[in-house]
Amino acid sequence: GYAYSIPPNTLYQLEAVHAPGEWVAPNGLRLNCRLLEVSITFLAHAGAGAAEGGSKFTPPVAQLQFADRKAYVRGTKELTDELVLTMEQEWLRGERWLSRDGTEFDAATEWRYVTGIAGAAGGARPELLTTFAGTRDEDHGGWDVPCFVREVNALIDEGVASRRLSVVTDPHLTREEVLAIRLYSGPGFVVINGWLRNIGRLDTGLRLKLARNPTLTYAATVRHVCSAIRKLSRITSVGEHTSGKRLLWRGIAGELDDKFWLPDSQGFVCATELGLMSTSTAESTPVDYMTKDSPNVLLQLETAAEDPTGFHCGADISMLSQFSHESEVLFPPLTMLTVNRRKGKAPPGVPAREQPWEVEYGELDGKEFKRVSVSPVFV
């Protein structure tokens, strides 16, 4: 069946009571217990609009779960240290969900897709191949898993050699790491990020219990995704901009809360993304998912090379992505974004709370947005 998240302060109204044995569950069973039929009413978030369900690159602000610097420090190791299921077992539970355009997906089918032959050559149903993000694997038609592993590891070898990187551990991606990236790059990002964001704000004890609950966990998948990100991020270029920093882009459908702009105890405006964070080398990718006539935010990420404080650029997953045209650069959960300070005078119209920071207003393809310059870091 489906799992839905109901927002706080929802009004429940009792509509009917069905006696034991007088109603049939969706799976066809007649259960010997009462069924309470209710209607629910809640206020839709002003920024969600048509983007309900969201995309990887421009999620509705109502879906975002930002945390403070403490969440960044804790990292994901606590979630992935003890695995109760393999990644395959997590996906063969068959969880179902709806995409932003109402298409139904299920985890078991996603697993079969990424472990089979990519694209139409694999014999997948046409309705499975075409999504709101485009057609799957148009550039990878006919590739099987060994082919993806071979091609991405050849790219890693080339990157290690050209950058003369010192290699202490095996830099190559495993089969499981390739499959994890493939799963996230498609419709499966919905359940992975849903799980990460839902448990991310819980206290430590409850968070660990749910991370090890075999009916809910995606800890194995997250472990393999994060391991792949760290390997690929070492060969992802950060010097493709005149400033010497590669610019990446991520959107938000809606307006950032006023509390976002409050500096922390160290005087910085920063936020930690609880889920995996998709960005693109193409500014147009997140803008494509924005809606006209509603507030939008465009995060401009200024990347940098790895240093003693951590990684400052994610992993280019284009070669493995089901939608390579998105030019995706992926960051792990608990990546911290620090808003960059403004170097000059703020232009007219910028609110006072935003004037100390690099914020400006822009427009692309008829969609208006607030552009916020941030610097990412993860450990």
Buried (B, 14 or more C-beta within 10 A) or exposed (E): EEEEEEEEEEEEEEEEEBEEEEBEEEEEEEBEEEBEEEEEEEEEBEBBBEBBBBBBBBBBBBBBBBBEBEBBEBBBEEBBEEBBBEBBBBBBBEBBBBBBEEBEBBBBBBBBBBBBBBBBBBEBEEEBBEBEBEBBBBBBBEBBBEBBBEBBBEBBEEBBEEEEBEEEEEBBBBEBBBBBBBBBBBBBBBBBBBBBBBBBEEEEEEBBEBBBEEEBBBBBBBBBBBBBBBBBBBBBEBEEEEEEBBBBBBBBBBBBEEEBBEEEEEEBBBBBBBBBBBBBBBBEBBBBBBBEEBBBBBBBBBBBBBEEEEBBBBBBBBBBBBBBBBBBBBBBBBBBBBBBEBEEEBEEEBEEBBEBBBBBEBEBEEBBBBBBBBBBBBB
